[in-house]
């Protein structure tokens, strides 16, 4: 379970950075997988419209928190 949460956190970090790059320039690779947050979440959540870069960076920070939290979980 710990590895799955770490993988999810790494994906969120990569998706947040990729989304930020996509808004500032053009995303050259893996845009289909990494920009799902930009395509499905941001257009459907009204208060995120206009704050795409902030939302992507927040997603990246959330992913980093998940990676750190999963690394600190003790397995018994």
C-alpha positions, 0 to 999 in steps of 0.5 A, spaced: 500 500 500 505 504 501 508 503 494 502 505 491 501 511 495 508 513 493 507 512 486 500 516 486 504 522 489 510 521 484 504 521 478 501 528 482 508 531 482 509 529 475 502 531 473 502 538 476 509 540 473 507 537 466 500 542 467 504 548 469 509 547 463 503 546 458 500 552 460 506 556 459 509 553 453 507 546 449 507 539 452 512 535 448 511 528 451 506 524 455 501 530 454 495 525 454 497 522 461 500 527 465 495 533 463 488 529 465 488 534 471 488 540 466 483 537 461 478 534 466 478 537 472 480 545 471 474 546 466 469 543 470 471 546 477 469 553 476 473 557 481 479 554 478 478 557 471 483 563 471 488 559 476 490 554 472 498 555 474 496 555 481 492 549 481 497 545 477 503 547 482 498 546 488 497 539 485 504 538 485 505 540 492 500 535 494 503 529 490 510 531 494 506 531 501 503 524 499 510 521 497 513 524 504 507 521 508 508 514 505 515 514 506 514 515 513 509 510 514 511 504 519 509 497 516 508 492 522 
